[in-house]
Amino acid sequence: QAYLSYSNIAALTHLARKPGWDITKTLDNVRIWTHEEGAVVSFKVEMQVKVPSHVAFSLLSDFSLRQRWDRHFLTCKVLQDVSEEEKIYHITSAPMTGHQPRDFVILVSQRQPCRPQEPYTVAVRSVTLRGAPPSPEFCRSEILCAGFQIHSNSSSSCTVCYFNQVTSGVMPYLAANLTGSSKSIEDTALECIKFLE
């Protein structure tokens, strides 16, 4: 368990530090970047938010609040309180046209910065839990690496970066978006900013 939570944080930190991010869209307070490596596409959404970083961290690390701003989340329940910094959740997401509704069992690991210049981190990855086997009504999907890094800009503002390494399980939600025919990533980012502020 300790290894899983360490590798969860480490994978997100590694993804955030990768060189070669390409900016694909810039709005007033949202910028969207993509990174391609072989068959793996990652994206980063950078949001400028007018709240202190510790407030954004406490709101974003509680996944039971996620439905308030992310319409892809239908339900979200805690399956296991692993520790103060780790929880395992079961999430269901709305069906896309022509696709079965999806579900995810994820480990969410949160870390406060050790040094002032470091970000707050909320890392997410799929895990297998004996008590939550796949169910026939959902297509069990996997999150390789996702989460938030929250950098403090001032005592009253921060930059929230959301990362997701995209697998085929998440792809239907993003394919339309990355080709520009849907604004789901932007809309979700704007909802997230509104929720935090």
Contact map, one row per residue, 1 for C-alpha under 8 A:
11111000000000000000000000000000000000000000000000000000000000000000000000000000000000000000000000000000000000000000000000000000000000000000000000000000000000000000000000000000000000000000000000000
11111100000000000000000000000000000000000000000000000000000000000000000000000000000000000000000000000000000000000000000000000000000000000000000000000000000000000000000000000000000000000000000000000
11111110000000000000000000000000000000000000000000000000000000000000000000000000000000000000000000000000000000000000000000000000000000000000000000000000000000000000000000000000000000000000000000000
11111111000000000000000000000000000000000000000000000000000000000000000000000000000000000000000000000000000000000000000000000000000000000000000000000000000000000000000000000000000000000000000000000
11111111100000000000000000000000000000000000000000000000000000000000000000000000000001000000000000000000001010000000000000000000000000000000000000000000000000000000000000000000000000000000000000000
01111111110000000000000000000000000000000000000000000000000000000000000000000000000000000000000000000000000000000000000000000000000000000000000000000000000000000000000000000000000000000000000000000
00111111111000000000000000000000000000000000000000000000000000000000000000000000000000000000000000000000000000000000000000000000000000000000000000000000000000000000000000000000000000000000000000000
00011111111100000000000000000000000000000000000000000000000000000000000000000000000000000000000000000000000010000000000000111000000000000000000010000000000000000000000000000000000000000000000000000
00001111111110000000000000000000000000000000000000000000000000000000000000000000000000000000000000000000000011000000000011100000000000000000000000000000000000000000000000000000000000000000000000000
00000111111111000000000000000000000000000000000000000000000000000000000000000000000000000000000000000000000000000000000000000000000000000000000000000000000000000000000000000000000000000000000000000
00000011111111100000000000000000000000000000000000000000000000000000000000000000000000000000000000000000000000000000000000000000000000000000000010000000000000000000000000000000000000000000000000000
00000001111111110000000000000000000000000000000000000000000000000000000000000000000000000000000000000000000000000000000000100000000000000000000011100000000000000010000000000000000000000000000000000
00000000111111111000000000000000000000000000000000000000000000000000000000000000000000000000000000000000000000000000000000000000000000000000000000000000000000000000000000000000000000000000000000000
00000000011111111100000000000000000000000000000000000000000000000000000000000000000000000000000000000000000000000000000000000000000000000000000000000000000000000000000000000000000000000000000000000
00000000001111111100000000000000000000000000000000000000000000000000000000000000000000000000000000000000000000000000000000000000000000000000000000000000000000000010000000000000000000000000000000000
00000000000111111100000000000000000000000000000000000000000000000000000000000000000000000000000000000000000000000000000000000000000000000000000000000000000000000010000000000000000000000000000000000
00000000000011111110000000000000000000000000000000000000000000000000000000000000000000000000000000000000000000000000000000000000000000000000000000000000000000000000000000000000000000000000000000000
00000000000001111111100000000000000000000000000000000000000000000000000000000000000000000000000000000000000000000000000000000000000000000000000000000000000000000000000000000000000000000000000000000
00000000000000001111100000000000000000000000000000000000000000000000000000000000000000000000000000000000000000000000000000000000000000000000000000000000000000000000000000000000000000000000000000000
00000000000000000111110000000000001000000000000000000000000000000000000000000000000000000000000000000000000000000000000000000000000000000000000000000000000000000000000000000000000000000000000000000
00000000000000000111111000000000111000000000000000000000000000000000000000000000000000000000000000000000000000000000000000000000000000000000000000000000000000000000000000000000000000000000000000000
00000000000000000001111100000000111000000000000000000000000000000000000000000000000000000000000000000000000000000000000000000000000000000000000000000000000000000000000000000000000000000000000000000
00000000000000000000111111000011110000000000000000000000000000000000000000000000000000000000000000000000000000000000000000000000000000000000000000000000000000000000000000000000000000000000000000000
00000000000000000000011111000011110000000000000000000000000000000000000000000000000000000000000000000000000000000000000000000000000000000000000000000000000000000000000000000000000000000000000000000
00000000000000000000001111100011100000000000000000000000000000000000000000000000000000000000000000000000000000000000000000000000000000000000000000000000000000000000000000000000000000000000000000000
00000000000000000000001111111111000000000000000000000000000000000000000000000000000000000000000000000000000000000000000000000000000000000000000000000000000000000000000000000000000000000000000000000
00000000000000000000000011111110000000000000000000000000000000000000000000000000000000000000000000000000000000000000000000000000000000000000000000000000000000000000000000000000000000000000000000000
00000000000000000000000001111100000000000000000000000000000000000000000000000000000000000000000000000000000000000000000000000000000000000000000000000000000000000000000000000000000000000000000000000
00000000000000000000000001111110000000000000001110000000000000000000000000000000000000000000000000000000000000000000000000000000000000000000000000000000000000000000000000000000000000000000000000000
00000000000000000000000001111111000000000000111100000000000000000000000000000000000000000000000000000000000000000000000000000000000000000000000000000000000000000000000000000000000000000100110000000
00000000000000000000001111101111100000000000111000000000000000000000000000000000000000000000000000000000000000000000000000000000000000000000000000000000000000000000000000000000000000000000000000000
00000000000000000000001111000111110000000011110000000000000000000000000000000000000000000000000000000000000000000000000000000000000000000000000000000000000000000000000000000000000000000000000000000
00000000000000000000111110000011111000000011100000000000000000000000000000000000000000000000000000000000000000000000000000000000000000000000000000000000000000000000000000000000000000000000000000000
00000000000000000000111100000001111100001111000000000000000000000000000000000000000000000000000000000000000000000000000000000000000000000000000000000000000000000000000000000000000000000000000000000
00000000000000000001110000000000111110001110000000000000000000000000000000000000000000000000000000000000000000000000000000000000000000000000000000000000000000000000000000000000000000000000000000000
00000000000000000000000000000000011111111100000000000000000000000000000000000000000000000000000000000000000000000000000000000000000000000000000000000000000000000000000000000000000000000000000000000
00000000000000000000000000000000001111111000000000000000000000000000000000000000000000000000000000000000000000000000000000000000000000000000000000000000000000000000000000000000000000000000000000000
00000000000000000000000000000000000111111000000000000000000000000000000000000000000000000000000000000000000000000000000000000000000000000000000000000000000000000000000000000000000000000000000000000
00000000000000000000000000000000000111111000000000000000000000000000000000000000000000000000000000000000000000000000000000000000000000000000000000000000000000000000000000000000000000000000000000000
00000000000000000000000000000000000111111100000000000000000000000000000000000000000000000000000000000000000000000000000000000000000000000000000000000000000000000000111000000000000000000000000000000
00000000000000000000000000000000011111111110000000000000000000000000000000000000000000000000000000000000000000000000000000000000000000000000000000000000000000000000111000000000000000000000000000000
00000000000000000000000000000000011100011111000000000000000000000000000000000000000000000000000000000000000000000000000000000000000000000000000000000000000000000011110000000000000000000000000000000
00000000000000000000000000000001111000001111100000000000000000000000000000000000000000000000000000000000000000000000000000000000000000000000000000000000000000000011110000000000000000000000000000000
00000000000000000000000000000001110000000111110000000000000000000000000000000000000000000000000000000000000000000000000000000000000000000000000000000000000000001111000000000000000000000000000000000
00000000000000000000000000000111100000000011111000000000000000000000000000000000000000000000000000000000000000000000000000000000000000000000000000000000000000001110000000000000000000000000100000000
00000000000000000000000000000111000000000001111100000000000000000000000000000000000000000000000000000000000000000000000000000000000000000000000000000000000000111100000000000000000000000000000000000
00000000000000000000000000001110000000000000111110000000000000000000000000000000000000000000000000000000000000000000000000000000000000000000000000000000000000111000000000000000000000000000100010000
00000000000000000000000000001100000000000000011111000000000000000000000000000000000000000000000000000000000000000000000000000000000000000000000000000000000011110000000000000000000000000000000010000
00000000000000000000000000001000000000000000001111100000000000000000000000000000000000000000000000000000000000000000000000000000000000000000000000000000000011110000000000000000000000000000000010011
00000000000000000000000000000000000000000000000111110000000000000000000000000000000000000000000000000000000000000000000000000000000000000000000000000000000111000000000000000000000000000000000000001
00000000000000000000000000000000000000000000000011111011000000000000000000000000000000000000000000000000000000000000000000000000000000000000000000000000000111000000000000000000000000000000000000011
00000000000000000000000000000000000000000000000001111111000000000000000000000000000000000000000000000000000000000000000000000000000000000000000000000001011111000000000000000000000000000000000000000
00000000000000000000000000000000000000000000000000111111100000000000000000000000000000000000000000000000000000000000000100000000000000000000000000000111001111100000000000000000000000000000000000000
00000000000000000000000000000000000000000000000000011111110000000000000000000000000000000000000000000000000000000000000100000000000000000000000000000000000000000000000000000000000000000000000000000
00000000000000000000000000000000000000000000000000111111111000000000000000000000000000000000000000000000000000000000000000000000000000000000000000000000000000000000000000000000000000000000000000000
00000000000000000000000000000000000000000000000000111111111100000000000000000000000000000000000000000000000000000000000000000000000000000000000000000100000000010000000000000000000000000000000000010
00000000000000000000000000000000000000000000000000001111111110000000000000000000000000000000000000000000000000000000000111000000000000000000000000000100000000000000000000000000000000000000000000000
00000000000000000000000000000000000000000000000000000111111111000000000000000000000000000000000000000000000000000000000000000000000000000000000000000000000000000000000000000000000000000000000000000
00000000000000000000000000000000000000000000000000000011111111001000000000000000000000000000000000000000000000000000000000000000000000000000000000000000000000000000000000000000000000000000000000010
00000000000000000000000000000000000000000000000000000001111111101100000000000000000000000000000000000000000000000000000001000000000000000000000000010000000000000000000000000000000000000000000000000
00000000000000000000000000000000000000000000000000000000111111100000000000000000000000000000000000000000000101000000000001000000000000000000000000000000000000000000000000000000000000000000000000000
00000000000000000000000000000000000000000000000000000000011111111100000000000000000000000000000000000000000000000000000000000000000000000000000000000000000000000000000000000000000000000000000000000
00000000000000000000000000000000000000000000000000000000000111111100000000010000000000001000000000000000000000000000000000000000000000000000000000000000000000000000000000000000000000000000000000000
00000000000000000000000000000000000000000000000000000000000001111110000000011100000000000000000000000000000000000000000000000000000000000000000000000000000000000000000000000000000000000000000000000
00000000000000000000000000000000000000000000000000000000001101111111100000000000000000000000000000000000000000000000000000000000000000000000000000000000000000000000000000000000000000000000000000000
00000000000000000000000000000000000000000000000000000000000101111111110010000000000000000000000000000000000000000000000000000000000000000000000000000000000000000000000000000000000000000000000000000
00000000000000000000000000000000000000000000000000000000000000011111111111110000000000000000000000000000000000000000000000000000000000000000000000000000000000000000000000000000000000000000000000000
00000000000000000000000000000000000000000000000000000000000000001111111000000000000000000000000000000000000000000000000000000000000000000000000000000000000000000000000000000000000000000000000000100
00000000000000000000000000000000000000000000000000000000000000001111111000000000000000000000000000000000000000000000000000000000000000000000000000000000000000000000000000000000000000000001001100100
00000000000000000000000000000000000000000000000000000000000000000111111110000000000000000000000000000000000000000000000000000000000000000000000000000000000000000000000000000000000000000001001100000
00000000000000000000000000000000000000000000000000000000000000000011111111000000000000000000000000000000000000000000000000000000000000000000000000000000000000000000000000000000000000000001000000000
00000000000000000000000000000000000000000000000000000000000000000010011111000000000000000000110000000000000000000000000000000000000000000000000000000000000000000000000000000000000000000000000000000
00000000000000000000000000000000000000000000000000000000000000000110011111110000000000000011110000000000000000000000000000000000000000000000000000000000000000000000000000000000000000000000000000000
00000000000000000000000000000000000000000000000000000000000000000010001111110000000000000011110000000000000000000000000000000000000000000000000000000000000000000000000000000000000000000000000000000
00000000000000000000000000000000000000000000000000000000000000000010000011111000000000000111100000000000000000000000000000000000000000000000000000000000000000000000000000000000000000000000000000000
00000000000000000000000000000000000000000000000000000000000000110010000011111100000000001111000000000000000000000000000000000000000000000000000000000000000000000000000000000000000000000000000000000
00000000000000000000000000000000000000000000000000000000000000010000000000111110000000001110000000000000000000000000000000000000000000000000000000000000000000000000000000000000000000000000000000000
00000000000000000000000000000000000000000000000000000000000000010000000000011111100000111100000000000000000000000000000000000000000000000000000000000000000000000000000000000000000000000000000000000
00000000000000000000000000000000000000000000000000000000000000000000000000001111100000111100000000000000000000000000000000000000000000000000000000000000000000000000000000000000000000000000000000000
00000000000000000000000000000000000000000000000000000000000000000000000000000111110000111000000000000000000000000000000000000000000000000000000000000000000000000000000000000000000000000000000000000
00000000000000000000000000000000000000000000000000000000000000000000000000000111111101110000000000000000000000000000000000000000000000000000000000000000000000000000000000000000000000000000000000000
00000000000000000000000000000000000000000000000000000000000000000000000000000001111111110000000000000000000000000000000000000000000000000000000000000000000000000000000000000000000000000000000000000
00000000000000000000000000000000000000000000000000000000000000000000000000000000111111100000000000000000000000000000000000000000000000000000000000000000000000000000000000000000000000000000000000000
00000000000000000000000000000000000000000000000000000000000000000000000000000000111111100000000000000000000000000000000000000000000000000000000000000000000000000000000000000000000000000000000000000
00000000000000000000000000000000000000000000000000000000000000000000000000000000011111100000000000000000000011100000000000000000000000000000000000000000000000000000000000000000000000000000000000000
00001000000000000000000000000000000000000000000000000000000000000000000000000000111111110000000000000000001111000000000000000000000000000000000000000000000000000000000000000000000000000000000000000
00000000000000000000000000000000000000000000000000000000000000000000000000000111111111111000000000000000001110000000000000000000000000000000000000000000000000000000000000000000000000000000000000000
00000000000000000000000000000000000000000000000000000000000000000000000000000111110001111100000000000000111100000000000000000000000000000000000000000000000000000000000000000000000000000000000000000
00000000000000000000000000000000000000000000000000000000000000100000000000011111000000111110000000000000111100000000000000000000000000000000000000000000000000000000000000000000000000000000000000000
00000000000000000000000000000000000000000000000000000000000000000000000000111110000000011111000000000011110000000000000000000000000000000000000000000000000000000000000000000000000000000000000000000
00000000000000000000000000000000000000000000000000000000000000000000000011111000000000001111100000000011110000000000000000000000000000000000000000000000000000000000000000000000000000000000000000000
00000000000000000000000000000000000000000000000000000000000000000000000011110000000000000111110000001111000000000000000000000000000000000000000000000000000000000000000000000000000000000000000000000
00000000000000000000000000000000000000000000000000000000000000000000000111100000000000000011111000001110000000000000000000000000000000000000000000000000000000000000000000000000000000000000000000000
00000000000000000000000000000000000000000000000000000000000000000000000111000000000000000001111100001100000000000000000000000000000000000000000000000000000000000000000000000000000000000000000000000
00000000000000000000000000000000000000000000000000000000000000000000000000000000000000000000111111111100000000000000000000000000000000000000000000000000000000000000000000000000000000000000000000000
00000000000000000000000000000000000000000000000000000000000000000000000000000000000000000000011111111000000000000000000000000000000000000000000000000000000000000000000000011000000000000000000000000
00000000000000000000000000000000000000000000000000000000000000000000000000000000000000000000001111100000000000000000000000000000000000000000000000000000000000000000000000000000000000000000000000000
00000000000000000000000000000000000000000000000000000000000000000000000000000000000000000000001111110000000000000000000000000000000000000000000000000000000000000000000000000000000000000000000000000
00000000000000000000000000000000000000000000000000000000000000000000000000000000000000000000001111111000000000000000000000000000000000000000000000000000000000000000000000000000000000000000000000000
00000000000000000000000000000000000000000000000000000000000000000000000000000000000000000000001101111100000000000000000000000000000000001110000000000000000000000000000000000000000000000000000000000
00000000000000000000000000000000000000000000000000000000000000000000000000000000000000000001111100111110000000000000000000000000000000001110000000000000000000000000000000000000000000000000000000000
00000000000000000000000000000000000000000000000000000000000000000000000000000000000000000001111000011111000000000000000000000000000000000111100000000000000000000000000000000000000000000000000000000
00000000000000000000000000000000000000000000000000000000000000000000000000000000000000000111100000001111100000000000000000000000000000000111100000000000000000000000000000000000000000000000000000000
00000000000000000000000000000000000000000000000000000000000000000000000000000000000000000111000000000111110000000000000000000100000000000001111000000000000000000000000000000000000000000000000000000
00000000000000000000000000000000000000000000000000000000000000000000000000000000000000011110000000000011111000000000000000000111100100000000010000000000000000000000000000000000000000000000000000000
00000000000000000000000000000000000000000000000000000000000000000000000000000000000000011110000000000001111100000000000000011110000000000000001000000000000000000000000000000000000000000000000000000
00001000000000000000000000000000000000000000000000000000000000000000000000000000000001111000000000000000111110000000000000111110000000000000000000000000000000000000000000000000000000000000000000000
00000000000000000000000000000000000000000000000000000000000010000000000000000000000001111000000000000000011111000000000001111000000000000000000000000000000000000000000000000000000000000000000000000
00001001100000000000000000000000000000000000000000000000000000000000000000000000000011100000000000000000001111100000000011110000000000000000000000000000000000000000000000000000000000000000000000000
00000000100000000000000000000000000000000000000000000000000010000000000000000000000011000000000000000000000111110000000111100000000000000000000000000000000000000000000000000000000000000000000000000
00000000000000000000000000000000000000000000000000000000000000000000000000000000000010000000000000000000000011111000000111000000000000000000000000000000000000000000000000000000000000000000000000000
00000000000000000000000000000000000000000000000000000000000000000000000000000000000000000000000000000000000001111100001110000000000000000000000000000000000000000000000000000000000000000000000000000
00000000000000000000000000000000000000000000000000000000000000000000000000000000000000000000000000000000000000111111111110000000000000000000000000000000000000000000000000000000000000000000000000000
00000000000000000000000000000000000000000000000000000000000000000000000000000000000000000000000000000000000000011111010000000000000000000000000000000000000000000000000000000000000000000000000000000
00000000000000000000000000000000000000000000000000000000000000000000000000000000000000000000000000000000000000001111110000000000000000000000000000000000000000000000000000000000000000000000000000000
00000000000000000000000000000000000000000000000000000000000000000000000000000000000000000000000000000000000000001111110000000000000000000000000000000000000000000000000000000000000000000000000000000
00000000000000000000000000000000000000000000000000000000000000000000000000000000000000000000000000000000000000001011111000000000000000000000000000000010000000000000000000000000000000000000000000000
00000000000000000000000000000000000000000000000000000000000000000000000000000000000000000000000000000000000000001111111100000000000000000000000000000010000000000000000000000000000000000000000000000
00000000000000000000000000000000000000000000000000000000000000000000000000000000000000000000000000000000000000011000111110000000000000000000000000001111000000000000000000000000000000000000000000000
00000000000000000000000000000000000000000000000000001100100000000000000000000000000000000000000000000000000001111000011111000000000000000000000000011110000000000000000000000000000000000000000000000
00000000100000000000000000000000000000000000000000000000100000000000000000000000000000000000000000000000000011111000001111100000000000000000000000111100000000000000000000000000000000000000000000000
00000000100000000000000000000000000000000000000000000000100110000000000000000000000000000000000000000000000111100000000111110000000000000000000000111000000000000000000000000000000000000000000000000
00000001100100000000000000000000000000000000000000000000000000000000000000000000000000000000000000000000001111000000000011111000000000000000000011110000000000000000000000000000000000000000000000000
00000001000000000000000000000000000000000000000000000000000000000000000000000000000000000000000000000000011110000000000001111100000000000000001011100000000000000000000000000000000000000000000000000
00000001000000000000000000000000000000000000000000000000000000000000000000000000000000000000000000000000011100000000000000111110000000000000011111000000000000000000000000000000000000000000000000000
00000000000000000000000000000000000000000000000000000000000000000000000000000000000000000000000000000001111000000000000000011111000000000000011100000000000000000000000000000000000000000000000000000
00000000000000000000000000000000000000000000000000000000000000000000000000000000000000000000000000000000111000000000000000001111100000000000000000000000000000000000000000000000000000000000000000000
00000000000000000000000000000000000000000000000000000000000000000000000000000000000000000000000000000000100000000000000000000111110110000000000000000000000000000000000000000000000000000000000000000
00000000000000000000000000000000000000000000000000000000000000000000000000000000000000000000000000000000100000000000000000000011111110000000000000000000000000000000000000000000000000000000000000000
00000000000000000000000000000000000000000000000000000000000000000000000000000000000000000000000000000000000000000000000000000001111110000000000000000000000000000000000000000000000000000000000000000
00000000000000000000000000000000000000000000000000000000000000000000000000000000000000000000000000000000000000000000000000000000111110000000000000000000000000000000000000000000000000000000000000000
00000000000000000000000000000000000000000000000000000000000000000000000000000000000000000000000000000000100000000000000000000001111111000000000000000000000000000000000000000000000000000000000000000
00000000000000000000000000000000000000000000000000000000000000000000000000000000000000000000000000000000000000000000000000000001111111100000000000000000000000000000000000000000000000000000000000000
00000000000000000000000000000000000000000000000000000000000000000000000000000000000000000000000000000000000000000000000000000000000111110111000000000000000000000000000000000000000000000000000000000
00000000000000000000000000000000000000000000000000000000000000000000000000000000000000000000000000000000000000000000000000000000000011111111000000000000000000000000000000000000000000000000000000000
00000000000000000000000000000000000000000000000000000000000000000000000000000000000000000000000000000000000000000000000000000000000001111110000000000000000000000000000000000000000000000000000000000
00000000000000000000000000000000000000000000000000000000000000000000000000000000000000000000000000011000000000000000000000000000000000111110000000000000000000000000000000000000000000000000000000000
00000000000000000000000000000000000000000000000000000000000000000000000000000000000000000000000000011110000000000000000000000000000001111111000000000000000000000000000000000000000000000000000000000
00000000000000000000000000000000000000000000000000000000000000000000000000000000000000000000000000011110000000000000000000000000000001111111100000000000000000000000000000000000000000000000000000000
00000000000000000000000000000000000000000000000000000000000000000000000000000000000000000000000000000111000000000000000000000000000001100111110000000000000000000000000000000000000000000000000000000
00000000000000000000000000000000000000000000000000000000000000000000000000000000000000000000000000000111000000000000000000000000000000000011111000000000000000000000000011000000000000000000000000000
00000000000000000000000000000000000000000000000000000000000000000000000000000000000000000000000000000001100000000000000000001100000000000001111100000000000000000000001011000000000000000000000000000
00000000000000000000000000000000000000000000000000000000000000000000000000000000000000000000000000000001010000000000000000011100000000000000111111000000000000000000111011000000000000000000000000000
00000000000000000000000000000000000000000000000000000000000000000000000000000000000000000000000000000000000000000000000000001100000000000000011111000000000000000000111000000000000000000000000000000
00000001001100000000000000000000000000000000000000000000000000000000000000000000000000000000000000000000000000000000000000111000000000000000001111100000000000000011100000000000000000000000000000000
00000000000100000000000000000000000000000000000000000000000000000000000000000000000000000000000000000000000000000000000000111000000000000000001111110000000000000111100000000000000000000000000000000
00000000000100000000000000000000000000000000000000000000000000000000000000000000000000000000000000000000000000000000000011110000000000000000000011111000000000000111000000000000000000000000000000000
00000000000000000000000000000000000000000000000000000000000100000000000000000000000000000000000000000000000000000000000111100000000000000000000001111100000000011110000000000000000000000000000000000
00000000000000000000000000000000000000000000000000000000000000000000000000000000000000000000000000000000000000000000001111000000000000000000000000111110000000011100000000000000000000000000000000000
00000000000000000000000000000000000000000000000000001001100000000000000000000000000000000000000000000000000000000000001110000000000000000000000000011111000001111000000000000000000000000000000000000
00000000000000000000000000000000000000000000000000001000000000000000000000000000000000000000000000000000000000000000111100000000000000000000000000001111100001110000000000000000000000000000000000000
00000000000000000000000000000000000000000000000000011000000000000000000000000000000000000000000000000000000000000000001000000000000000000000000000000111111011100000000000000000000000000000000000000
00000000000000000000000000000000000000000000000000000000000000000000000000000000000000000000000000000000000000000000000000000000000000000000000000000011111111100000000000000000000000000000000000000
00000000000000000000000000000000000000000000000000010000000000000000000000000000000000000000000000000000000000000000000000000000000000000000000000000001111111000000000000000000000000000000000000000
00000000000000000000000000000000000000000000000000011000000000000000000000000000000000000000000000000000000000000000000000000000000000000000000000000001111110000000000000000000000000000000000000000
00000000000000000000000000000000000000000000000001111000000000000000000000000000000000000000000000000000000000000000000000000000000000000000000000000000111111000000000000000000000000000000000000000
00000000000000000000000000000000000000000000000111111000000000000000000000000000000000000000000000000000000000000000000000000000000000000000000000000001111111100000000000000000000000000000000000000
00000000000000000000000000000000000000000000000111111000000000000000000000000000000000000000000000000000000000000000000000000000000000000000000000000111110111110000000000000000000000000000000000000
00000000000000000000000000000000000000000000011110001000000000000000000000000000000000000000000000000000000000000000000000000000000000000000000000000111100011111000000000000000000000000000000000000
00000000000000000000000000000000000000000000011110000001000000000000000000000000000000000000000000000000000000000000000000000000000000000000000000011110000001111100000000000000000000000000000000000
00000000000000000000000000000000000000000001111000000000000000000000000000000000000000000000000000000000000000000000000000000000000000000000000000011100000000111110000000000000000000000000000000000
00000000000000000000000000000000000000000001110000000000000000000000000000000000000000000000000000000000000000000000000000000000000000000000000001111000000000011111000000000000000000000000000000000
00000000000100110000000000000000000000000111100000000000000000000000000000000000000000000000000000000000000000000000000000000000000000000000000011110000000000001111100000000000000000000000000000000
00000000000000000000000000000000000000000111000000000000000000000000000000000000000000000000000000000000000000000000000000000000000000000000000011100000000000000111110000000000000000000000000000000
00000000000000000000000000000000000000011110000000000000000000000000000000000000000000000000000000000000000000000000000000000000000000000000001111000000000000000011111000000000000000000000000000000
00000000000000000000000000000000000000011110000000000000000000000000000000000000000000000000000000000000000000000000000000000000000000000000001100000000000000000001111111100000000000000000000000000
00000000000000000000000000000000000000011000000000000000000000000000000000000000000000000000000000000000000000000000000000000000000000000000011100000000000000000000111111100000000000000000000000000
00000000000000000000000000000000000000000000000000000000000000000000000000000000000000000000000000000000000000000000000000000000000000000000000000000000000000000000011111110000000000000000000000000
00000000000000000000000000000000000000000000000000000000000000000000000000000000000000000000000000000000000000000000000000000000000000000000111000000000000000000000011111110000000000000000000000000
00000000000000000000000000000000000000000000000000000000000000000000000000000000000000000000000000000000000000000000000000000000000000000000111000000000000000000000011111111100000000000000000000000
00000000000000000000000000000000000000000000000000000000000000000000000000000000000000000000000000000000000000000000000000000000000000000000000000000000000000000000011111111110000000000000000000000
00000000000000000000000000000000000000000000000000000000000000000000000000000000000000000000000100000000000000000000000000000000000000000000000000000000000000000000000111111111000000000000000000000
00000000000000000000000000000000000000000000000000000000000000000000000000000000000000000000000100000000000000000000000000000000000000000000000000000000000000000000000001111111100000000000000000000
00000000000000000000000000000000000000000000000000000000000000000000000000000000000000000000000000000000000000000000000000000000000000000000000000000000000000000000000001111111110000011000000000000
00000000000000000000000000000000000000000000000000000000000000000000000000000000000000000000000000000000000000000000000000000000000000000000000000000000000000000000000000111111111000000000000000000
00000000000000000000000000000000000000000000000000000000000000000000000000000000000000000000000000000000000000000000000000000000000000000000000000000000000000000000000000011111111111000000000000000
00000000000000000000000000000000000000000000000000000000000000000000000000000000000000000000000000000000000000000000000000000000000000000000000000000000000000000000000000001111111111111000000000000
00000000000000000000000000000000000000000000000000000000000000000000000000000000000000000000000000000000000000000000000000000000000000000000000000000000000000000000000000000111111111000000000000000
00000000000000000000000000000000000000000000000000000000000000000000000000000000000000000000000000000000000000000000000000000000000000000000000000000000000000000000000000000011111111000000000000000
00000000000000000000000000000000000000000000000000000000000000000000000000000000000000000000000000000000000000000000000000000000000000000000000000000000000000000000000000000001111111100000000000000
00000000000000000000000000000000000000000000000000000000000000000000000000000000000000000000000000000000000000000000000000000000000000000000000000000000000000000000000000000001111111100000000000000
00000000000000000000000000000000000000000000000000000000000000000000000000000000000000000000000000000000000000000000000000000000000000000000000000000000000000000000000000000001111111110000000000000
00000000000000000000000000000000000000000000000000000000000000000000000000000000000000000000000000000000000000000000000000000000000000000000000000000000000000000000000000000000100111111110000000000
00000000000000000000000000000000000000000000000000000000000000000000000000000000000000000000000000000000000000000000000000000000000000000000000000000000000000000000000000000100100001111111000000000
00000000000000000000000000000000000000000000000000000000000000000000000000000000000000000000000000000000000000000000000000000000000000000000000000000000000000000000000000000100100000111111100000000
00000000000000000000000000000100000000000000000000000000000000000000000000000000000000000000000000000000000000000000000000000000000000000000000000000000000000000000000000000000000000111111110000000
00000000000000000000000000000000000000000000000000000000000000000000000000000000000000000000000000000000000000000000000000000000000000000000000000000000000000000000000000000000000000111111111000000
00000000000000000000000000000000000000000000000000000000000000000000111000000000000000000000000000000000000000000000000000000000000000000000000000000000000000000000000000000000000000011111111100000
00000000000000000000000000000100000000000000101000000000000000000000000000000000000000000000000000000000000000000000000000000000000000000000000000000000000000000000000000000000000000001111111110000
00000000000000000000000000000100000000000000000000000000000000000000000000000000000000000000000000000000000000000000000000000000000000000000000000000000000000000000000000000000000000000111111111000
00000000000000000000000000000000000000000000000000000000000000000000110000000000000000000000000000000000000000000000000000000000000000000000000000000000000000000000000000000000000000000011111111100
00000000000000000000000000000000000000000000000000000000000000000000110000000000000000000000000000000000000000000000000000000000000000000000000000000000000000000000000000000000000000000001111111110
00000000000000000000000000000000000000000000001110000000000000000000000000000000000000000000000000000000000000000000000000000000000000000000000000000000000000000000000000000000000000000000111111111
00000000000000000000000000000000000000000000000000000000000000000000000000000000000000000000000000000000000000000000000000000000000000000000000000000000000000000000000000000000000000000000011111111
00000000000000000000000000000000000000000000000000000000000000000001100000000000000000000000000000000000000000000000000000000000000000000000000000000000000000000000000000000000000000000000001111111
00000000000000000000000000000000000000000000000010100001001000000000000000000000000000000000000000000000000000000000000000000000000000000000000000000000000000000000000000000000000000000000000111111
00000000000000000000000000000000000000000000000011100000000000000000000000000000000000000000000000000000000000000000000000000000000000000000000000000000000000000000000000000000000000000000000011111
